[in-house]
Amino acid sequence: MPRLSEVIAALDALWPPSRAEQWDAVGTVCGDPDAEVSRVLFAVDPVQEIVDEAVKLGADLVVTHHPLYLRGTTTVEAGTFKGRVVHTLIKNDIALHVAHTNADTADPGVSDALAGALDLRITGPLVPDPSDPTGRRGLGRICELDRPETLSEFAARAAARLPQTAQGIRVAGDPDARIRTVAVSGGSGDSLFAQVRAAGVDAYLTADLRHHPVSEAREQSPLALVDAAHWATEWPWCEQAAAQLDAVSERHGWGLRTHVSRTVTDPWTAHAPSVTPPSSTSGAPN
């Protein structure tokens, strides 16, 4: 079996830490470099539910997309929820490794997995990486559908093919508008509206869309917007990442067993649809 240091080297080759944003916190959070690794669990969030799942599974390594300590810390005291995660990992000899923005822009990366889940044909990155001579790396992806469909049909496609969450799928635009080209970006994507408009696509699917950026985007163009849960847009990467490590393991004869967590760690737990229109006597909304 490989040592943790060997597996981490393979992960860093797939998602080089040097390609992470400067503000990001990627890499190995805890773990003994000389420890043997036989089982690896992939997940989006390094929360207690996932760590408990890793303990039950007998995993030696957890690989998550989101960092545990994005802004640093001065304590790992077990009375804090992040400190409890660290204590549980160390007590059970489980390592934690993070691939975040370095996985977002990789080839293949998070948005490739999202496009694949939606059965979209990728034509290129939304925001190309200028350091990539092949022109394949970068943030987000520009895609095409095999055949045009209405916005409502495309939203139904997203609802059916992405993991189920309380939020579901939100849509801004004419439900009968014809959609043929789509930009996708896993995770929070309303900072990319300028690039999406420049790409000239019919629709944009991402997560965490906020009121004012969406309102301004809709006023500036007929671009249709499809907003899924943050966790749901990034979870497909876990399956893609596990398959990539499987390929490395096979080449080296490691015999690693990879697992993808199906635990829903999206923080939203329920959704109550609005049924009553605003009343003129109830006061103006804020």
Backbone as CSV, one residue per row, in Angstrom:
resi,resn,N_x,N_y,N_z,CA_x,CA_y,CA_z,C_x,C_y,C_z
1,MET,0.841,-1.202,0.000,0.000,0.000,0.000,0.877,1.253,0.000
2,PRO,0.398,2.319,-0.633,1.198,3.546,-0.682,1.182,4.275,0.654
3,ARG,2.197,5.097,0.859,2.204,5.980,2.009,1.386,7.227,1.684
4,LEU,0.964,7.917,2.747,0.182,9.140,2.549,0.945,10.130,1.681
5,SER,2.230,10.267,1.892,3.018,11.229,1.113,2.965,10.916,-0.382
6,GLU,2.903,9.636,-0.742,2.821,9.253,-2.154,1.456,9.599,-2.740
7,VAL,0.424,9.357,-1.957,-0.927,9.680,-2.432,-1.093,11.189,-2.558
8,ILE,-0.584,11.940,-1.588,-0.674,13.400,-1.650,0.073,13.926,-2.868
9,ALA,1.224,13.348,-3.183,1.966,13.768,-4.377,1.135,13.561,-5.632
10,ALA,0.381,12.460,-5.669,-0.483,12.190,-6.819,-1.621,13.202,-6.889
11,LEU,-2.199,13.537,-5.738,-3.285,14.523,-5.702,-2.776,15.904,-6.112
12,ASP,-1.582,16.252,-5.659,-1.009,17.550,-6.032,-0.665,17.616,-7.510
13,ALA,-0.387,16.466,-8.112,-0.134,16.444,-9.552,-1.443,16.677,-10.321
14,LEU,-2.541,16.162,-9.781,-3.846,16.368,-10.415,-4.314,17.809,-10.252
15,TRP,-4.122,18.360,-9.044,-4.590,19.708,-8.717,-3.455,20.456,-8.023
16,PRO,-2.511,20.983,-8.786,-1.342,21.635,-8.190,-1.738,22.770,-7.244
17,PRO,-1.237,22.759,-6.008,-1.566,23.825,-5.056,-1.172,25.207,-5.563
18,SER,-0.171,25.275,-6.412,0.291,26.568,-6.936,-0.775,27.249,-7.783
19,ARG,-1.769,26.488,-8.250,-2.820,27.081,-9.084,-4.025,27.531,-8.268
20,ALA,-3.956,27.390,-6.969,-5.033,27.882,-6.103,-4.945,29.404,-5.997
21,GLU,-6.095,30.043,-5.737,-6.094,31.486,-5.511,-5.282,31.805,-4.255
22,GLN,-4.719,33.009,-4.201,-3.856,33.380,-3.082,-4.597,33.343,-1.745
23,TRP,-5.898,33.633,-1.765,-6.673,33.669,-0.516,-7.082,32.277,-0.044
24,ASP,-6.854,31.268,-0.870,-7.374,29.931,-0.591,-6.485,29.182,0.404
25,ALA,-7.043,28.099,0.959,-6.297,27.258,1.906,-6.423,25.810,1.463
26,VAL,-5.511,25.386,0.595,-5.558,24.035,0.041,-4.387,23.213,0.566
27,GLY,-4.438,21.913,0.294,-3.351,21.041,0.703,-3.744,20.157,1.872
28,THR,-2.755,19.569,2.519,-2.984,18.609,3.586,-3.163,19.325,4.920
29,VAL,-4.281,19.072,5.574,-4.602,19.700,6.856,-4.002,18.910,8.012
30,CYS,-4.109,17.590,7.953,-3.510,16.743,8.983,-3.242,15.365,8.391
31,GLY,-2.330,14.635,9.040,-1.991,13.299,8.567,-0.506,13.031,8.684
32,ASP,-0.154,11.777,8.904,1.239,11.335,9.011,1.738,10.953,7.623
33,PRO,2.742,11.631,7.093,3.225,11.333,5.731,3.640,9.876,5.532
34,ASP,4.056,9.215,6.619,4.526,7.834,6.491,3.421,6.796,6.698
35,ALA,2.216,7.240,7.036,1.120,6.303,7.261,0.680,5.667,5.951
36,GLU,0.272,4.396,6.011,-0.225,3.710,4.821,-1.675,4.115,4.539
37,VAL,-2.018,4.143,3.263,-3.366,4.518,2.832,-3.960,3.391,2.003
38,SER,-5.158,2.970,2.399,-5.841,1.941,1.614,-7.227,2.386,1.171
39,ARG,-7.892,3.242,1.969,-9.235,3.727,1.626,-9.242,5.254,1.630
40,VAL,-9.897,5.823,0.629,-9.981,7.279,0.505,-11.446,7.669,0.310
41,LEU,-11.898,8.640,1.095,-13.272,9.124,0.983,-13.264,10.529,0.412
42,PHE,-14.045,10.758,-0.644,-14.185,12.076,-1.258,-15.509,12.707,-0.845
43,ALA,-15.489,14.007,-0.534,-16.692,14.732,-0.134,-16.502,16.209,-0.442
44,VAL,-17.581,16.965,-0.391,-17.505,18.407,-0.636,-17.050,19.153,0.605
45,ASP,-17.645,18.821,1.754,-17.413,19.600,2.968,-16.719,18.787,4.058
46,PRO,-15.703,19.366,4.725,-15.030,18.680,5.828,-15.762,18.915,7.150
47,VAL,-16.996,18.456,7.227,-17.808,18.630,8.434,-17.837,17.329,9.228
48,GLN,-18.387,17.403,10.452,-18.338,16.259,11.344,-19.041,15.036,10.758
49,GLU,-20.150,15.246,10.058,-20.855,14.115,9.443,-19.947,13.320,8.503
50,ILE,-19.157,14.038,7.738,-18.255,13.382,6.789,-17.129,12.659,7.521
51,VAL,-16.586,13.284,8.545,-15.515,12.649,9.312,-16.032,11.397,10.018
52,ASP,-17.235,11.474,10.571,-17.828,10.292,11.205,-18.039,9.176,10.180
53,GLU,-18.422,9.558,8.972,-18.585,8.575,7.895,-17.241,7.925,7.561
54,ALA,-16.186,8.730,7.549,-14.856,8.197,7.271,-14.415,7.215,8.347
55,VAL,-14.723,7.525,9.603,-14.385,6.614,10.705,-15.121,5.285,10.535
56,LYS,-16.408,5.368,10.251,-17.220,4.156,10.066,-16.730,3.340,8.879
57,LEU,-16.305,4.020,7.831,-15.820,3.350,6.624,-14.452,2.716,6.819
58,GLY,-13.690,3.241,7.766,-12.309,2.792,7.927,-11.374,3.468,6.949
59,ALA,-11.710,4.700,6.548,-10.882,5.439,5.598,-9.601,5.922,6.267
60,ASP,-8.551,6.021,5.496,-7.275,6.548,5.968,-7.070,7.996,5.536
61,LEU,-7.853,8.423,4.550,-7.702,9.765,3.981,-9.064,10.269,3.529
62,VAL,-9.350,11.519,3.876,-10.537,12.214,3.378,-10.059,13.341,2.470
63,VAL,-10.613,13.409,1.272,-10.314,14.495,0.339,-11.580,15.306,0.162
64,THR,-11.522,16.584,0.513,-12.689,17.448,0.359,-12.390,18.597,-0.594
65,HIS,-13.456,19.165,-1.130,-13.318,20.331,-2.002,-13.191,21.605,-1.165
66,HIS,-14.003,21.732,-0.152,-13.959,22.943,0.664,-12.909,22.838,1.768
67,PRO,-12.219,23.932,2.044,-11.230,23.937,3.123,-11.887,23.830,4.498
68,LEU,-11.131,23.324,5.448,-11.589,23.321,6.836,-11.316,24.677,7.467
69,TYR,-10.113,25.187,7.307,-9.728,26.477,7.875,-9.365,27.427,6.747
70,LEU,-10.369,28.106,6.206,-10.115,29.015,5.086,-9.442,30.297,5.551
71,ARG,-9.792,30.767,6.743,-9.257,32.040,7.237,-8.297,31.859,8.408
72,GLY,-7.803,30.650,8.584,-6.846,30.418,9.658,-7.531,30.281,11.009
73,THR,-6.764,29.928,12.020,-7.316,29.763,13.361,-6.196,29.861,14.379
74,THR,-6.565,30.049,15.629,-5.593,30.049,16.717,-5.799,28.875,17.646
75,THR,-6.774,28.013,17.354,-7.054,26.883,18.228,-7.688,25.733,17.462
76,VAL,-7.399,24.511,17.918,-8.119,23.331,17.443,-8.765,22.650,18.640
77,GLU,-9.123,23.436,19.638,-9.774,22.924,20.848,-11.052,22.195,20.471
78,ALA,-11.256,21.017,21.054,-12.339,20.138,20.625,-13.728,20.664,20.963
79,GLY,-13.802,21.739,21.747,-15.104,22.337,22.017,-15.647,23.140,20.856
80,THR,-14.792,23.467,19.871,-15.247,24.126,18.647,-15.543,23.050,17.608
81,PHE,-16.459,23.341,16.699,-16.849,22.278,15.768,-15.724,21.910,14.811
82,LYS,-14.900,22.880,14.426,-13.767,22.547,13.555,-12.670,21.840,14.340
83,GLY,-12.487,22.242,15.576,-11.523,21.546,16.416,-11.922,20.107,16.657
84,ARG,-13.228,19.880,16.815,-13.713,18.507,16.994,-13.429,17.674,15.754
85,VAL,-13.564,18.263,14.580,-13.235,17.560,13.331,-11.775,17.128,13.347
86,VAL,-10.885,18.047,13.704,-9.456,17.733,13.735,-9.163,16.635,14.751
87,HIS,-9.753,16.736,15.951,-9.527,15.720,16.979,-10.007,14.349,16.516
88,THR,-11.165,14.304,15.874,-11.696,13.027,15.405,-10.783,12.423,14.349
89,LEU,-10.296,13.256,13.440,-9.392,12.777,12.391,-8.115,12.198,12.996
90,ILE,-7.480,12.957,13.873,-6.192,12.522,14.427,-6.351,11.291,15.311
91,LYS,-7.403,11.261,16.130,-7.619,10.112,17.003,-7.806,8.826,16.219
92,ASN,-8.334,8.959,14.995,-8.612,7.770,14.183,-7.609,7.598,13.041
93,ASP,-6.489,8.288,13.118,-5.422,8.172,12.112,-5.932,8.400,10.699
94,ILE,-6.763,9.432,10.546,-7.308,9.789,9.232,-6.720,11.127,8.801
95,ALA,-6.198,11.179,7.605,-5.646,12.416,7.054,-6.749,13.194,6.334
96,LEU,-6.555,14.504,6.213,-7.479,15.365,5.473,-6.691,16.189,4.469
97,HIS,-7.145,16.164,3.213,-6.506,16.923,2.139,-7.582,17.715,1.400
98,VAL,-7.255,18.952,1.017,-8.214,19.861,0.380,-7.746,20.255,-1.012
99,ALA,-8.648,20.166,-1.984,-8.413,20.696,-3.332,-9.588,21.604,-3.668
100,HIS,-9.375,22.905,-3.638,-10.470,23.869,-3.773,-10.363,24.619,-5.103
101,THR,-9.853,25.855,-5.081,-9.792,26.612,-6.341,-8.799,25.999,-7.327
102,ASN,-7.833,25.230,-6.829,-6.938,24.524,-7.747,-7.665,23.401,-8.485
103,ALA,-8.769,22.899,-7.910,-9.606,21.917,-8.605,-10.645,22.605,-9.486
104,ASP,-11.019,23.840,-9.123,-11.991,24.588,-9.941,-11.478,24.817,-11.356
105,THR,-10.200,25.153,-11.471,-9.658,25.549,-12.773,-8.890,24.431,-13.474
106,ALA,-8.884,23.247,-12.890,-8.114,22.132,-13.454,-8.751,21.614,-14.747
107,ASP,-8.010,20.767,-15.433,-8.515,20.093,-16.632,-8.324,18.586,-16.462
108,PRO,-9.372,17.835,-16.098,-10.727,18.307,-15.849,-10.873,18.865,-14.437
109,GLY,-11.839,19.763,-14.282,-12.070,20.400,-12.998,-13.518,20.307,-12.575
110,VAL,-13.866,21.133,-11.604,-15.200,21.085,-11.005,-16.291,21.343,-12.039
111,SER,-16.085,22.314,-12.909,-17.128,22.636,-13.897,-17.235,21.593,-14.997
112,ASP,-16.149,20.870,-15.272,-16.239,19.745,-16.214,-17.182,18.682,-15.651
113,ALA,-17.034,18.404,-14.350,-17.898,17.407,-13.712,-19.341,17.867,-13.714
114,LEU,-19.557,19.163,-13.479,-20.920,19.707,-13.498,-21.524,19.579,-14.884
115,ALA,-20.770,19.954,-15.914,-21.258,19.820,-17.291,-21.546,18.363,-17.624
116,GLY,-20.679,17.459,-17.161,-20.894,16.039,-17.417,-22.163,15.525,-16.768
117,ALA,-22.444,15.988,-15.555,-23.657,15.562,-14.862,-24.904,15.999,-15.623
118,LEU,-24.805,17.131,-16.309,-25.939,17.663,-17.069,-25.947,17.175,-18.518
119,ASP,-24.956,16.341,-18.877,-24.840,15.802,-20.230,-24.717,16.922,-21.257
120,LEU,-23.830,17.883,-20.951,-23.568,18.995,-21.855,-22.236,18.768,-22.567
121,ARG,-22.124,19.241,-23.777,-20.896,19.129,-24.560,-20.050,20.377,-24.326
122,ILE,-18.857,20.219,-23.792,-17.985,21.341,-23.456,-17.245,21.830,-24.706
123,THR,-17.247,23.143,-24.905,-16.518,23.722,-26.027,-15.282,24.496,-25.567
124,GLY,-15.186,24.811,-24.268,-14.004,25.515,-23.775,-14.261,26.124,-22.421
125,PRO,-13.215,26.690,-21.791,-13.385,27.337,-20.486,-14.095,28.685,-20.620
126,LEU,-14.808,29.063,-19.582,-15.465,30.370,-19.559,-14.433,31.466,-19.339
127,VAL,-13.526,31.242,-18.391,-12.423,32.179,-18.120,-11.129,31.403,-18.299
128,PRO,-10.512,31.443,-19.475,-9.311,30.638,-19.730,-8.158,31.001,-18.814
129,ASP,-7.358,29.998,-18.476,-6.131,30.198,-17.713,-5.046,30.650,-18.696
130,PRO,-4.554,31.873,-18.572,-3.566,32.370,-19.549,-2.255,31.598,-19.535
131,SER,-2.010,30.811,-18.465,-0.760,30.058,-18.404,-0.878,28.680,-19.051
132,ASP,-2.080,28.339,-19.555,-2.306,27.020,-20.157,-2.183,27.099,-21.667
133,PRO,-1.144,26.528,-22.261,-0.974,26.613,-23.725,-2.033,25.845,-24.497
134,THR,-2.684,24.881,-23.837,-3.714,24.100,-24.532,-5.055,24.819,-24.577
135,GLY,-5.228,25.841,-23.720,-6.494,26.568,-23.685,-7.642,25.787,-23.087
136,ARG,-7.344,24.756,-22.281,-8.403,23.916,-21.719,-8.655,24.172,-20.249
137,ARG,-7.652,24.691,-19.549,-7.839,24.989,-18.134,-8.523,26.334,-17.979
138,GLY,-9.129,26.537,-16.817,-9.743,27.817,-16.528,-10.989,27.657,-15.691
139,LEU,-11.600,28.778,-15.356,-12.772,28.792,-14.483,-14.055,28.700,-15.299
140,GLY,-14.961,27.802,-14.902,-16.220,27.643,-15.610,-16.027,26.980,-16.968
141,ARG,-17.133,26.621,-17.595,-17.083,26.005,-18.920,-18.221,26.550,-19.785
142,ILE,-17.940,26.659,-21.075,-18.960,26.995,-22.067,-19.387,25.693,-22.731
143,CYS,-20.689,25.488,-22.837,-21.208,24.190,-23.280,-22.320,24.359,-24.305
144,GLU,-22.611,23.247,-24.963,-23.732,23.179,-25.904,-24.620,21.994,-25.560
145,LEU,-25.907,22.135,-25.831,-26.836,21.022,-25.730,-26.864,20.306,-27.072
146,ASP,-27.164,19.027,-27.062,-27.263,18.276,-28.321,-28.396,18.790,-29.181
147,ARG,-29.449,19.268,-28.527,-30.576,19.862,-29.247,-31.159,20.976,-28.395
148,PRO,-31.718,22.010,-29.012,-32.288,23.101,-28.225,-33.446,22.599,-27.357
149,GLU,-33.610,23.206,-26.188,-34.763,22.930,-25.343,-35.166,24.210,-24.639
150,THR,-36.363,24.244,-24.113,-36.826,25.451,-23.443,-36.108,25.609,-22.104
151,LEU,-36.164,26.808,-21.578,-35.546,27.061,-20.280,-36.174,26.180,-19.204
152,SER,-37.481,26.007,-19.266,-38.139,25.158,-18.270,-37.675,23.705,-18.404
153,GLU,-37.439,23.245,-19.637,-36.935,21.891,-19.841,-35.502,21.760,-19.326
154,PHE,-34.703,22.793,-19.552,-33.329,22.744,-19.069,-33.286,22.758,-17.545
155,ALA,-34.149,23.543,-16.922,-34.216,23.570,-15.461,-34.629,22.206,-14.927
156,ALA,-35.571,21.556,-15.611,-35.990,20.213,-15.203,-34.844,19.222,-15.353
157,ARG,-34.028,19.388,-16.388,-32.850,18.545,-16.585,-31.908,18.692,-15.384
158,ALA,-31.659,19.948,-14.983,-30.774,20.197,-13.849,-31.347,19.599,-12.569
159,ALA,-32.655,19.750,-12.379,-33.284,19.221,-11.167,-33.197,17.700,-11.119
160,ALA,-33.277,17.064,-12.280,-33.263,15.604,-12.329,-31.857,15.028,-12.214
161,ARG,-30.843,15.760,-12.679,-29.497,15.189,-12.778,-28.536,15.623,-11.679
162,LEU,-28.837,16.721,-11.007,-27.999,17.128,-9.884,-28.561,16.526,-8.601
163,PRO,-27.719,16.344,-7.576,-28.214,15.772,-6.320,-29.351,16.602,-5.738
164,GLN,-30.280,15.932,-5.104,-31.455,16.599,-4.548,-31.082,17.422,-3.325
165,THR,-31.571,18.655,-3.286,-31.371,19.529,-2.137,-32.688,20.222,-1.809
166,ALA,-32.741,20.851,-0.634,-33.954,21.562,-0.237,-34.252,22.729,-1.172
167,GLN,-33.194,23.385,-1.653,-33.392,24.524,-2.540,-33.988,24.117,-3.868
168,GLY,-33.523,23.026,-4.420,-33.934,22.671,-5.770,-33.271,23.593,-6.782
169,ILE,-34.017,23.992,-7.805,-33.479,24.827,-8.881,-34.315,26.099,-8.998
170,ARG,-33.651,27.250,-8.981,-34.330,28.528,-9.212,-34.008,29.012,-10.625
171,VAL,-34.962,29.697,-11.229,-34.802,30.129,-12.626,-35.191,31.595,-12.758
172,ALA,-34.413,32.338,-13.539,-34.760,33.712,-13.904,-34.769,33.793,-15.425
173,GLY,-35.937,34.108,-15.999,-36.029,34.190,-17.455,-37.347,33.639,-17.956
174,ASP,-37.569,33.802,-19.242,-38.774,33.297,-19.903,-38.718,31.770,-19.942
175,PRO,-39.664,31.079,-19.314,-39.606,29.613,-19.294,-39.680,28.980,-20.678
176,ASP,-40.184,29.733,-21.678,-40.297,29.189,-23.029,-39.116,29.581,-23.925
177,ALA,-38.160,30.317,-23.361,-36.989,30.718,-24.151,-36.214,29.484,-24.595
178,ARG,-35.677,29.517,-25.832,-34.946,28.377,-26.364,-33.492,28.446,-25.913
179,ILE,-33.005,27.340,-25.390,-31.652,27.257,-24.863,-30.842,26.277,-25.703
180,ARG,-29.704,26.736,-26.221,-28.804,25.862,-26.966,-27.383,25.908,-26.399
181,THR,-26.970,27.091,-25.944,-25.623,27.222,-25.372,-25.740,27.630,-23.908
182,VAL,-24.859,27.068,-23.082,-24.940,27.274,-21.637,-23.543,27.454,-21.066
183,ALA,-23.386,28.402,-20.162,-22.168,28.508,-19.359,-22.464,27.896,-18.004
184,VAL,-21.514,27.155,-17.461,-21.686,26.571,-16.130,-20.465,26.904,-15.283
185,SER,-20.709,27.082,-14.001,-19.613,27.287,-13.058,-20.033,26.707,-11.718
186,GLY,-19.311,25.687,-11.256,-19.628,25.085,-9.976,-19.338,26.045,-8.837
187,GLY,-20.223,26.070,-7.836,-20.050,26.978,-6.705,-20.578,28.366,-7.009
188,SER,-20.183,29.342,-6.194,-20.685,30.717,-6.328,-20.190,31.338,-7.620
189,GLY,-21.142,31.812,-8.453,-20.734,32.260,-9.784,-21.241,33.603,-10.233
190,ASP,-21.807,34.431,-9.321,-22.341,35.697,-9.839,-21.274,36.766,-10.049
191,SER,-20.007,36.435,-9.775,-18.922,37.361,-10.099,-18.494,37.236,-11.551
192,LEU,-19.066,36.285,-12.280,-18.633,36.008,-13.647,-19.636,36.471,-14.702
193,PHE,-20.579,37.323,-14.318,-21.602,37.733,-15.278,-21.006,38.427,-16.497
194,ALA,-19.980,39.230,-16.329,-19.384,39.923,-17.477,-18.826,38.919,-18.482
195,GLN,-18.142,37.897,-17.999,-17.586,36.874,-18.887,-18.683,36.049,-19.538
196,VAL,-19.758,35.794,-18.798,-20.875,35.027,-19.351,-21.540,35.806,-20.474
197,ARG,-21.766,37.098,-20.261,-22.365,37.921,-21.316,-21.451,37.978,-22.539
198,ALA,-20.145,38.100,-22.296,-19.198,38.164,-23.414,-19.185,36.863,-24.207
199,ALA,-19.497,35.749,-23.548,-19.517,34.451,-24.236,-20.734,34.315,-25.141
200,GLY,-21.771,35.121,-24.915,-22.940,35.106,-25.782,-23.809,33.870,-25.640
201,VAL,-23.789,33.230,-24.488,-24.576,32.014,-24.290,-26.032,32.361,-23.987
202,ASP,-26.880,31.351,-24.103,-28.306,31.544,-23.848,-28.652,31.462,-22.365
203,ALA,-27.888,30.686,-21.600,-28.198,30.486,-20.187,-26.924,30.300,-19.383
204,TYR,-27.046,30.546,-18.098,-25.922,30.391,-17.182,-26.404,29.621,-15.961
205,LEU,-25.741,28.490,-15.679,-26.075,27.688,-14.504,-24.925,27.751,-13.514
206,THR,-25.242,28.154,-12.288,-24.246,28.240,-11.229,-24.979,28.155,-9.894
207,ALA,-24.380,28.713,-8.826,-24.994,28.649,-7.499,-24.809,29.976,-6.771
208,ASP,-25.568,30.129,-5.685,-25.442,31.289,-4.784,-25.706,32.617,-5.474
209,LEU,-26.618,32.639,-6.425,-26.916,33.891,-7.111,-27.676,34.831,-6.162
210,ARG,-27.203,36.095,-6.111,-27.779,37.084,-5.208,-28.724,38.029,-5.954
211,HIS,-29.603,38.669,-5.192,-30.669,39.487,-5.777,-30.138,40.569,-6.709
212,HIS,-29.270,41.446,-6.230,-28.856,42.595,-7.030,-28.056,42.207,-8.271
213,PRO,-27.065,41.306,-8.170,-26.376,40.903,-9.406,-27.312,40.256,-10.422
214,VAL,-28.276,39.463,-9.949,-29.221,38.825,-10.869,-30.127,39.869,-11.505
215,SER,-30.629,40.802,-10.703,-31.502,41.851,-11.228,-30.775,42.668,-12.293
216,GLU,-29.531,43.036,-12.018,-28.765,43.824,-12.987,-28.466,43.011,-14.249
217,ALA,-28.154,41.734,-14.069,-27.868,40.883,-15.227,-29.090,40.738,-16.114
218,ARG,-30.248,40.601,-15.516,-31.471,40.442,-16.292,-31.838,41.730,-17.020
219,GLU,-31.515,42.882,-16.427,-31.817,44.156,-17.073,-30.895,44.411,-18.263
220,GLN,-29.673,43.871,-18.193,-28.684,44.150,-19.225,-28.773,43.236,-20.439
221,SER,-29.379,42.061,-20.286,-29.433,41.114,-21.405,-30.547,40.104,-21.177
222,PRO,-30.926,39.356,-22.232,-31.963,38.322,-22.081,-31.405,37.008,-21.515
223,LEU,-30.194,37.031,-20.972,-29.564,35.832,-20.433,-30.469,35.149,-19.407
224,ALA,-30.704,33.858,-19.603,-31.476,33.067,-18.645,-30.541,32.569,-17.545
225,LEU,-31.018,32.561,-16.317,-30.196,32.170,-15.179,-30.805,30.978,-14.458
226,VAL,-29.969,30.015,-14.140,-30.397,28.805,-13.441,-29.515,28.673,-12.207
227,ASP,-30.149,28.724,-11.041,-29.427,28.750,-9.771,-29.684,27.461,-8.994
228,ALA,-28.636,26.665,-8.823,-28.727,25.426,-8.057,-28.026,25.610,-6.714
229,ALA,-28.181,24.642,-5.826,-27.508,24.716,-4.533,-26.000,24.585,-4.718
230,HIS,-25.250,25.339,-3.939,-23.783,25.329,-4.029,-23.244,23.895,-3.941
231,TRP,-23.674,23.169,-2.926,-23.195,21.791,-2.714,-23.509,20.912,-3.919
232,ALA,-24.716,21.072,-4.483,-25.138,20.215,-5.599,-24.305,20.445,-6.848
233,THR,-23.861,21.688,-7.072,-23.068,21.962,-8.279,-21.640,21.457,-8.154
234,GLU,-21.165,21.208,-6.922,-19.792,20.766,-6.736,-19.669,19.279,-6.412
235,TRP,-20.761,18.651,-5.987,-20.685,17.240,-5.642,-20.254,16.354,-6.817
236,PRO,-20.685,16.609,-8.062,-20.228,15.739,-9.159,-18.706,15.655,-9.269
237,TRP,-18.003,16.691,-8.819,-16.535,16.636,-8.851,-16.000,15.487,-7.998
238,CYS,-16.683,15.154,-6.923,-16.207,14.075,-6.047,-16.102,12.764,-6.819
239,GLU,-17.106,12.469,-7.630,-17.062,11.246,-8.432,-15.955,11.319,-9.475
240,GLN,-15.811,12.473,-10.096,-14.750,12.646,-11.097,-13.380,12.517,-10.447
241,ALA,-13.184,13.138,-9.291,-11.902,13.100,-8.594,-11.557,11.685,-8.144
242,ALA,-12.555,10.963,-7.644,-12.314,9.579,-7.227,-11.878,8.731,-8.416
243,ALA,-12.498,8.958,-9.568,-12.116,8.210,-10.771,-10.693,8.554,-11.194
244,GLN,-10.296,9.802,-11.037,-8.932,10.194,-11.386,-7.915,9.500,-10.480
245,LEU,-8.225,9.442,-9.177,-7.301,8.768,-8.260,-7.294,7.267,-8.514
246,ASP,-8.442,6.711,-8.890,-8.491,5.288,-9.254,-7.514,4.991,-10.392
247,ALA,-7.477,5.877,-11.371,-6.586,5.673,-12.525,-5.127,5.718,-12.095
248,VAL,-4.801,6.651,-11.195,-3.431,6.733,-10.680,-3.085,5.467,-9.911
249,SER,-4.016,5.020,-9.062,-3.797,3.814,-8.260,-3.550,2.602,-9.151
250,GLU,-4.307,2.501,-10.231,-4.145,1.367,-11.145,-2.780,1.398,-11.826
251,ARG,-2.340,2.594,-12.217,-1.032,2.708,-12.880,0.102,2.290,-11.949
252,HIS,-0.033,2.626,-10.672,1.031,2.332,-9.711,0.849,0.981,-9.016
253,GLY,-0.292,0.331,-9.258,-0.550,-0.931,-8.588,-0.781,-0.787,-7.094
254,TRP,-1.373,0.328,-6.692,-1.581,0.598,-5.269,-2.746,-0.179,-4.668
255,GLY,-3.774,-0.416,-5.452,-4.951,-1.097,-4.930,-5.787,-0.252,-3.984
256,LEU,-5.758,1.052,-4.180,-6.572,1.930,-3.332,-8.055,1.672,-3.557
257,ARG,-8.829,1.813,-2.500,-10.287,1.746,-2.600,-10.840,3.142,-2.351
258,THR,-11.466,3.718,-3.362,-12.015,5.065,-3.233,-13.518,5.001,-3.039
259,HIS,-14.023,5.951,-2.283,-15.450,6.027,-1.978,-15.882,7.480,-2.122
260,VAL,-17.118,7.698,-2.546,-17.689,9.035,-2.661,-18.847,9.142,-1.682
261,SER,-18.786,10.130,-0.800,-19.857,10.297,0.182,-21.140,10.758,-0.492
262,ARG,-22.235,10.100,-0.140,-23.562,10.511,-0.606,-24.280,11.345,0.442
263,THR,-23.602,11.642,1.529,-24.198,12.450,2.591,-24.428,13.871,2.086
264,VAL,-25.643,14.373,2.218,-25.970,15.726,1.770,-25.533,16.705,2.856
265,THR,-24.499,17.493,2.568,-24.018,18.464,3.544,-24.389,19.889,3.160
266,ASP,-25.316,20.050,2.227,-25.848,21.375,1.947,-26.495,21.891,3.231
267,PRO,-26.213,23.125,3.656,-26.715,23.587,4.953,-28.209,23.824,5.003
268,TRP,-28.858,24.017,3.845,-30.299,24.250,3.834,-31.029,22.914,3.939
269,THR,-32.019,22.840,4.820,-32.668,21.559,5.112,-34.135,21.489,4.718
270,ALA,-34.754,22.614,4.389,-36.174,22.581,4.023,-36.494,23.761,3.120
271,HIS,-37.583,23.627,2.377,-38.013,24.679,1.455,-39.537,24.768,1.501
272,ALA,-40.040,25.962,1.775,-41.489,26.188,1.805,-41.833,27.162,0.688
273,PRO,-42.457,26.704,-0.402,-42.766,27.606,-1.510,-43.790,28.655,-1.120
274,SER,-43.631,29.859,-1.652,-44.583,30.938,-1.388,-45.912,30.630,-2.058
275,VAL,-47.008,30.883,-1.351,-48.332,30.592,-1.909,-49.250,31.802,-1.877
276,THR,-48.872,32.859,-1.151,-49.726,34.030,-1.003,-49.049,35.241,-1.618
277,PRO,-49.722,35.945,-2.539,-49.109,37.132,-3.129,-48.990,38.245,-2.093
278,PRO,-48.073,39.204,-2.311,-47.939,40.322,-1.373,-49.245,41.077,-1.227
279,SER,-49.530,41.519,-0.017,-50.752,42.280,0.247,-50.426,43.747,0.368
280,SER,-51.301,44.599,-0.186,-51.076,46.039,-0.129,-51.203,46.570,1.287
281,THR,-51.798,45.790,2.209,-51.982,46.243,3.586,-50.928,45.694,4.517
282,SER,-50.028,44.885,4.012,-49.062,44.237,4.876,-47.751,45.018,4.993
283,GLY,-47.678,46.164,4.321,-46.451,46.940,4.382,-45.513,46.597,3.245
284,ALA,-44.664,47.502,2.887,-43.736,47.281,1.781,-42.597,46.387,2.234
285,PRO,-42.152,45.458,1.348,-41.018,44.622,1.708,-39.741,45.434,1.785
286,ASN,-38.786,44.975,2.588,-37.493,45.658,2.703,-36.658,45.377,1.459
